[in-house]
Amino acid sequence: MPIAIPTGKEKITKFTNCKLVKGNELVEQDLWVSSETGKIVRSQEVFYGEQVTPDITINLGGRIISPGLIDVQLNGAFGFNFSQIPDDPLTYGKVLRQVNKSLIQTGVTSYLPTLTSETPYVYKHALPHLGPSGYHRIASDGAESLGAHCEGPFISPTKNGIHKIENLIPAAHGFSDLESMYGSQYLEPTLSPSGSIIKPPTIKKITAAPEIASMMSTIPEITSRGIIYSIGHTEATYEEASQAVASGATMITHLFNAMRPLHHRNPGVFGVLGIAESLPRPYFGIISDGIHLHPTSIKIAFNAHPDGFILVTDAMHLVGLPDGVYEWTNGEKIVKMGARLVLEGTEKIAGSSITLIECVTNFLNWSGASIPQALKAVTQTPARMLGMERVKGSLEADADADLVVIEEEVDGSGKKNLRVDQVWKFGTKVWDRET
């Protein structure tokens, strides 16, 4: 469906007869948003203090309003792979803009575009397009990048998944190797004269194996620039993972997948979810597509550390495309069978082909969690992990007015389904199922 074009007349919208997702609760409360500021409005102050009334009131008939969904691991969508540079690199930005307009229809209003283990050539041509885009604040642009996620190439060759083995390198010389690989300009924030960060780096998150070469000692250099260090694609023991957390790692990339398995004598990376109180427990990504993880494994992880639980898609560019065999890189191919993606001729899982709202629905049905708890894993929790909890993932006043209107459906067996009915970006409706 086409993106709705704002008329410019309805500056303040009031939603009524709705349930707002706030923390672990559904709260029956009106919500005011402004398309002029792009923010959620302090309705009491505006109404009583400034004598302002809404330009339009929308009765949602009891439906749910959630903050816009945030996907912190998305490799591509709608036929476009963020790690694949077109023959004409100038078309990269054009195709990306179209993907952003399509992606928002799934309820994802913000995301981290993810690049797998690639060469400097790919990073050079892709990263200029993948930095934080919120400074433009144009609702019709669609889903918004919060910064790039570089997943590799500083990962373990024994836990590479479908990352090309020939692209993997150790950070033998520390941070200078990251600068040579990604480009130093994409790793540095813009600083004020006093030295505070006024604009974050293009790269928001790096996934790397802490046990390889000099990576462990490089973690503080990464995080000091406002970049999140995430443990992933790793053979790290519990002791090494704990050391990484002590050094500044705050995230785990797709927990259980592409890492040393849980063992009763050495719990590996999973063990840091139960880490001593002297160290903070990290956030962690979970792919609830029914392929990457057994539902019980997901429940165990959630119960171990619910406040760190983040649902991600790890989706590939094949989302929305029919089943079949698709070209990958270096002559390799990916086979799509429903949500299942594998490297042709192997059983290696090649990311997923699922939307984020489907991940939420799966988790909701498998875990017994409430709707607010399930939605928190794609809104408030990832926003907090990104250090953006005052701006994203919230329905509190002054946060960005990125909203998803959701209808809860229940079939005869009691199975729940969450359906995206409307999506609002910066206080402007950009998609409607009925349009």
C-alpha positions as CSV (number, residue, x, y, z in Angstrom):
1,M,0.0,0.0,0.0
2,P,1.2,3.5,-0.7
3,I,2.6,5.8,2.0
4,A,-0.1,8.3,3.2
5,I,0.8,11.9,2.3
6,P,0.1,14.3,5.2
7,T,-2.2,17.2,4.4
8,G,-0.4,19.6,6.7
9,K,-3.8,20.6,8.3
10,E,-4.0,18.2,11.3
11,K,-1.1,19.4,13.5
12,I,-2.4,17.9,16.8
13,T,-4.1,14.5,16.8
14,K,-5.9,13.0,19.8
15,F,-6.3,9.2,20.1
16,T,-9.2,8.2,22.4
17,N,-10.8,4.9,23.4
18,C,-7.5,3.1,23.2
19,K,-5.0,1.1,25.4
20,L,-1.5,2.4,25.7
21,V,1.5,0.2,26.2
22,K,3.4,1.6,29.2
23,G,6.0,-0.6,30.8
24,N,4.3,-3.9,31.6
25,E,0.8,-2.5,31.6
26,L,-1.9,-1.6,29.1
27,V,-3.3,1.7,30.3
28,E,-6.7,3.1,29.1
29,Q,-5.7,6.7,28.4
30,D,-5.9,9.2,25.6
31,L,-2.8,10.2,23.7
32,W,-2.0,13.4,21.9
33,V,0.7,13.8,19.2
34,S,1.9,16.7,17.1
35,S,2.9,16.4,13.5
36,E,4.5,19.8,13.7
37,T,7.0,18.8,16.4
38,G,6.9,15.1,15.8
39,K,6.6,14.5,19.5
40,I,4.0,13.2,22.0
41,V,2.2,16.1,23.5
42,R,1.9,17.0,27.2
43,S,-1.9,17.1,26.8
44,Q,-2.8,18.5,30.2
45,E,-0.4,21.4,29.9
46,V,-1.4,22.2,26.3
47,F,-5.1,22.0,27.0
48,Y,-5.3,23.8,30.3
49,G,-2.3,26.0,30.0
50,E,-2.3,27.0,26.4
51,Q,-6.0,26.5,25.7
52,V,-5.1,24.3,22.7
53,T,-7.6,21.7,21.4
54,P,-6.8,18.8,19.0
55,D,-7.2,19.4,15.3
56,I,-8.5,15.8,14.9
57,T,-9.8,13.2,17.3
58,I,-9.5,9.5,16.4
59,N,-11.6,6.8,18.2
60,L,-9.6,3.6,18.0
61,G,-12.4,1.4,19.3
62,G,-10.4,-0.2,22.1
63,R,-7.3,-1.0,20.0
64,I,-3.7,-0.9,21.3
65,I,-1.2,1.9,20.7
66,S,2.4,0.7,21.0
67,P,5.5,2.7,20.5
68,G,7.0,2.1,17.0
69,L,8.8,-1.2,16.8
70,I,12.6,-1.2,16.8
71,D,14.7,-3.9,15.1
72,V,18.3,-3.9,16.1
73,Q,19.4,-6.6,13.7
74,L,18.1,-6.4,10.2
75,N,20.3,-7.5,7.3
76,G,17.9,-6.4,4.5
77,A,14.3,-6.5,3.3
78,F,12.1,-6.5,0.3
79,G,14.8,-7.8,-2.0
80,F,17.6,-5.5,-0.9
81,N,20.6,-6.8,1.0
82,F,22.3,-4.0,2.9
83,S,25.7,-5.8,2.4
84,Q,25.3,-6.1,-1.4
85,I,26.6,-3.1,-3.4
86,P,24.8,-2.7,-6.7
87,D,26.8,-2.5,-9.9
88,D,26.2,1.2,-9.8
89,P,26.9,2.2,-6.2
90,L,24.9,5.4,-6.7
91,T,21.7,3.5,-6.7
92,Y,22.3,2.1,-3.2
93,G,20.7,5.1,-1.5
94,K,17.8,5.2,-3.8
95,V,16.9,1.5,-3.2
96,L,17.4,1.9,0.5
97,R,14.9,4.8,0.6
98,Q,12.3,2.6,-1.0
99,V,13.0,-0.2,1.5
100,N,12.5,2.2,4.4
101,K,9.0,3.2,3.0
102,S,8.1,-0.5,2.7
103,L,9.6,-1.6,6.0
104,I,7.4,0.9,8.0
105,Q,4.3,-1.0,6.9
106,T,5.4,-3.9,9.1
107,G,5.3,-1.7,12.2
108,V,9.1,-1.1,12.3
109,T,9.6,2.6,12.6
110,S,13.4,2.5,13.6
111,Y,16.1,-0.1,13.1
112,L,19.8,-0.8,12.9
113,P,20.7,-1.7,9.3
114,T,23.1,-4.6,9.7
115,L,26.2,-5.4,7.5
116,T,27.6,-8.9,7.7
117,S,31.4,-9.7,7.5
118,E,32.4,-7.8,4.3
119,T,35.4,-6.1,2.7
120,P,36.4,-2.5,3.1
121,Y,34.9,-1.8,-0.3
122,V,31.4,-2.7,0.9
123,Y,31.7,-0.7,4.1
124,K,33.0,2.3,2.1
125,H,30.0,2.3,-0.2
126,A,27.3,1.2,2.3
127,L,28.1,3.0,5.5
128,P,27.6,6.6,4.2
129,H,23.9,5.7,3.7
130,L,23.3,3.8,7.0
131,G,24.0,6.3,9.7
132,P,21.4,7.8,12.0
133,S,18.7,9.5,9.9
134,G,16.6,11.0,12.7
135,Y,18.0,14.5,12.2
136,H,15.9,14.8,9.0
137,R,12.6,13.9,10.7
138,I,10.6,13.5,7.6
139,A,7.7,11.1,8.3
140,S,7.2,10.1,4.6
141,D,10.8,8.8,4.5
142,G,9.5,5.7,6.3
143,A,11.5,3.6,8.8
144,E,14.5,5.5,10.3
145,S,18.0,4.2,10.8
146,L,19.4,4.7,14.3
147,G,22.9,3.8,13.1
148,A,24.6,0.9,11.4
149,H,25.3,-2.4,13.0
150,C,28.6,-4.0,11.8
151,E,28.3,-7.8,12.5
152,G,31.8,-8.9,11.9
153,P,34.3,-9.4,10.3
154,F,36.2,-9.6,13.7
155,I,34.5,-12.9,14.6
156,S,35.4,-16.5,15.2
157,P,36.0,-18.6,12.1
158,T,34.5,-21.6,13.8
159,K,31.3,-19.7,14.5
160,N,30.9,-17.8,11.3
161,G,27.5,-19.1,10.3
162,I,27.1,-18.0,6.7
163,H,29.6,-15.1,7.0
164,K,32.2,-15.5,4.3
165,I,35.2,-17.2,5.9
166,E,37.6,-15.4,3.6
167,N,36.5,-12.0,4.9
168,L,37.2,-12.8,8.6
169,I,40.2,-11.1,10.2
170,P,41.5,-10.8,13.7
171,A,42.0,-7.4,15.3
172,A,45.7,-8.0,15.7
173,H,46.5,-4.4,16.1
174,G,43.5,-3.3,18.1
175,F,41.3,-0.3,17.2
176,S,43.4,0.6,14.2
177,D,42.3,-2.5,12.5
178,L,38.7,-1.4,12.9
179,E,39.5,1.9,11.4
180,S,41.2,0.3,8.4
181,M,38.2,-2.0,7.9
182,Y,35.2,0.3,8.4
183,G,36.8,3.7,7.8
184,S,37.8,5.9,10.7
185,Q,35.2,8.6,9.8
186,Y,32.4,6.2,10.6
187,L,33.6,5.3,14.0
188,E,34.0,8.9,15.4
189,P,31.2,11.0,17.0
190,T,30.8,14.7,16.5
191,L,31.9,16.4,19.6
192,S,31.0,19.8,21.2
193,P,33.8,22.2,22.3
194,S,33.5,20.8,25.8
195,G,34.0,17.2,24.5
196,S,30.5,15.9,24.8
197,I,28.9,13.9,22.0
198,I,26.5,16.0,20.0
199,K,26.1,13.5,17.1
200,P,26.8,9.8,17.3
201,P,29.0,7.9,14.9
202,T,27.6,6.3,11.8
203,I,28.2,2.9,13.3
204,K,26.0,2.4,16.4
205,K,26.8,-1.3,17.2
206,I,29.7,-3.7,16.5
207,T,29.4,-7.5,16.9
208,A,32.7,-9.2,17.5
209,A,34.2,-12.2,19.2
210,P,36.0,-10.9,22.3
211,E,38.4,-13.8,22.6
212,I,40.0,-13.2,19.2
213,A,43.4,-11.4,19.0
214,S,43.3,-8.0,20.7
215,M,39.6,-7.5,20.6
216,M,39.2,-7.8,24.4
217,S,41.5,-4.8,25.1
218,T,39.8,-2.9,22.2
219,I,36.3,-3.0,23.8
220,P,36.8,0.2,25.9
221,E,38.0,2.1,22.8
222,I,34.8,1.1,21.0
223,T,32.4,2.0,23.8
224,S,34.1,5.3,24.6
225,R,32.9,6.6,21.2
226,G,29.3,5.8,22.0
227,I,29.3,2.6,20.0
228,I,27.7,-0.5,21.5
229,Y,29.9,-3.6,21.7
230,S,28.0,-6.8,21.3
231,I,29.4,-10.3,21.9
232,G,28.6,-12.6,19.0
233,H,29.8,-15.3,16.6
234,T,32.1,-16.4,19.3
235,E,33.8,-19.4,21.1
236,A,34.1,-17.3,24.3
237,T,34.0,-19.2,27.5
238,Y,32.0,-18.0,30.5
239,E,35.2,-16.4,31.9
240,E,36.0,-14.6,28.6
241,A,32.4,-13.4,28.2
242,S,32.4,-12.1,31.8
243,Q,35.7,-10.2,31.1
244,A,34.1,-8.7,28.0
245,V,31.1,-7.5,30.0
246,A,33.6,-6.0,32.6
247,S,35.4,-4.3,29.7
248,G,32.2,-2.6,28.4
249,A,30.2,-5.1,26.4
250,T,26.5,-4.4,26.9
251,M,24.8,-6.7,24.3
252,I,24.8,-10.3,23.0
253,T,24.0,-10.9,19.4
254,H,21.3,-13.6,18.7
255,L,21.8,-15.5,22.0
256,F,22.5,-19.2,21.6
257,N,23.1,-18.9,17.8
258,A,26.7,-18.9,16.5
259,M,28.3,-19.3,19.9
260,R,29.7,-21.9,22.2
261,P,26.7,-24.0,23.5
262,L,25.6,-23.9,27.1
263,H,27.4,-26.6,29.1
264,H,26.8,-27.4,32.8
265,R,30.4,-27.0,33.7
266,N,31.0,-23.9,31.6
267,P,27.8,-22.0,30.6
268,G,29.6,-19.9,28.0
269,V,28.1,-16.6,26.9
270,F,24.7,-17.5,28.3
271,G,26.2,-17.6,31.7
272,V,26.6,-13.8,31.9
273,L,22.8,-13.5,32.1
274,G,23.2,-14.8,35.7
275,I,26.4,-12.8,36.3
276,A,27.3,-11.5,39.8
277,E,25.8,-8.2,40.9
278,S,29.2,-6.6,40.7
279,L,28.8,-6.5,36.9
280,P,25.7,-5.4,34.8
281,R,23.9,-8.1,33.0
282,P,23.9,-7.4,29.2
283,Y,21.0,-7.1,26.9
284,F,20.6,-10.0,24.4
285,G,18.9,-10.6,21.1
286,I,16.5,-13.5,20.5
287,I,15.1,-14.7,17.1
288,S,11.7,-16.1,17.7
289,D,11.0,-17.5,14.3
290,G,10.6,-21.1,15.4
291,I,13.7,-22.1,13.5
292,H,16.7,-20.5,15.2
293,L,15.6,-21.5,18.7
294,H,13.2,-23.9,20.4
295,P,10.4,-22.0,22.2
296,T,11.6,-23.4,25.6
297,S,15.1,-22.0,25.1
298,I,13.4,-18.6,24.5
299,K,11.4,-19.0,27.7
300,I,14.5,-19.9,29.7
301,A,16.4,-16.8,28.4
302,F,13.5,-14.5,29.1
303,N,13.1,-15.8,32.6
304,A,16.8,-15.5,33.2
305,H,16.9,-11.8,32.5
306,P,13.5,-10.3,31.3
307,D,14.8,-6.7,31.4
308,G,17.6,-7.5,28.9
309,F,15.3,-9.5,26.5
310,I,15.2,-8.0,22.9
311,L,13.4,-9.7,20.0
312,V,15.1,-9.3,16.7
313,T,14.4,-10.6,13.2
314,D,17.9,-11.1,11.9
315,A,15.9,-10.9,8.6
316,M,17.5,-11.2,5.2
317,H,16.5,-9.4,2.0
318,L,14.2,-12.3,1.2
319,V,11.5,-11.1,3.5
320,G,8.3,-10.6,1.4
321,L,9.6,-12.7,-1.5
322,P,8.2,-16.0,-2.7
323,D,9.9,-19.4,-1.8
324,G,12.7,-20.4,-4.1
325,V,16.5,-20.3,-4.6
326,Y,18.2,-16.9,-4.6
327,E,21.7,-15.7,-5.4
328,W,23.9,-14.9,-2.4
329,T,27.6,-14.0,-2.9
330,N,30.6,-15.6,-4.5
331,G,28.3,-18.0,-6.4
332,E,26.6,-19.3,-3.3
333,K,22.8,-19.4,-3.0
334,I,20.2,-19.3,-0.3
335,V,17.1,-21.5,-0.3
336,K,13.9,-20.0,1.0
337,M,11.2,-22.3,2.3
338,G,8.7,-20.2,4.2
339,A,10.4,-18.5,7.1
340,R,13.3,-21.0,6.8
341,L,16.5,-19.8,5.0
342,V,19.5,-22.1,4.5
343,L,22.7,-21.9,2.5
344,E,22.1,-24.2,-0.5
345,G,23.6,-27.7,-0.1
346,T,24.0,-27.2,3.7
347,E,21.8,-27.0,6.8
348,K,23.4,-23.6,7.8
349,I,20.7,-21.2,8.8
350,A,21.0,-18.0,6.7
351,G,19.2,-15.5,8.9
352,S,15.4,-15.4,8.9
353,S,12.5,-14.4,6.7
354,I,10.1,-13.1,9.4
355,T,8.7,-9.7,10.4
356,L,9.2,-8.2,13.9
357,I,5.5,-8.3,14.7
358,E,5.4,-12.0,13.8
359,C,8.3,-12.5,16.3
360,V,6.3,-10.7,19.0
361,T,3.3,-12.9,18.2
362,N,5.3,-16.1,18.4
363,F,6.9,-15.1,21.7
364,L,3.4,-14.1,23.1
365,N,2.0,-17.5,22.3
366,W,5.1,-19.5,23.4
367,S,5.9,-17.8,26.6
368,G,2.7,-16.9,28.4
369,A,4.0,-13.3,28.6
370,S,1.5,-10.5,28.5
371,I,1.1,-8.3,25.4
372,P,2.9,-5.3,27.1
373,Q,5.8,-7.6,28.1
374,A,6.1,-8.9,24.5
375,L,5.9,-5.5,22.9
376,K,8.4,-4.1,25.5
377,A,11.0,-6.5,23.9
378,V,10.8,-4.5,20.6
379,T,10.2,-1.0,22.0
380,Q,11.3,0.1,25.5
381,T,14.1,-2.5,26.0
382,P,15.9,-2.0,22.7
383,A,15.6,1.8,23.1
384,R,17.2,1.5,26.6
385,M,20.0,-0.7,25.2
386,L,20.6,2.0,22.6
387,G,20.6,4.8,25.2
388,M,17.6,6.4,23.5
389,E,14.8,5.6,26.0
390,R,13.7,9.2,26.3
391,V,13.3,9.5,22.6
392,K,12.3,6.1,21.2
393,G,10.3,3.1,22.5
394,S,8.1,5.2,24.7
395,L,4.6,6.8,24.8
396,E,5.7,9.3,27.4
397,A,5.4,13.0,26.7
398,D,8.2,14.6,24.6
399,A,9.2,11.2,23.1
400,D,9.1,10.9,19.3
401,A,5.6,10.2,18.2
402,D,6.4,6.9,16.5
403,L,3.3,4.8,17.0
404,V,1.8,1.5,15.9
405,V,-2.0,0.8,16.2
406,I,-2.5,-2.9,16.9
407,E,-5.5,-5.1,16.8
408,E,-5.4,-8.2,19.0
409,E,-7.0,-11.3,17.4
410,V,-7.7,-14.6,19.1
411,D,-8.7,-17.7,17.2
412,G,-10.9,-20.6,18.4
413,S,-7.9,-22.4,20.0
414,G,-6.9,-19.4,22.0
415,K,-3.9,-18.5,19.9
416,K,-3.3,-14.8,19.7
417,N,-2.3,-12.7,16.7
418,L,-1.2,-9.1,16.8
419,R,-2.1,-7.3,13.6
420,V,-0.6,-3.9,12.6
421,D,-3.5,-1.6,11.5
422,Q,-1.8,1.8,11.4
423,V,1.7,3.2,11.6
424,W,2.5,6.8,12.6
425,K,5.9,8.4,12.2
426,F,6.7,11.7,13.9
427,G,3.0,12.3,14.6
428,T,1.9,11.7,11.0
429,K,0.0,8.7,9.8
430,V,2.2,7.0,7.2
431,W,0.3,3.7,6.7
432,D,-3.2,2.4,7.2
433,R,-4.4,-1.1,6.6
434,E,-7.7,0.2,5.4
435,T,-6.2,2.7,2.9
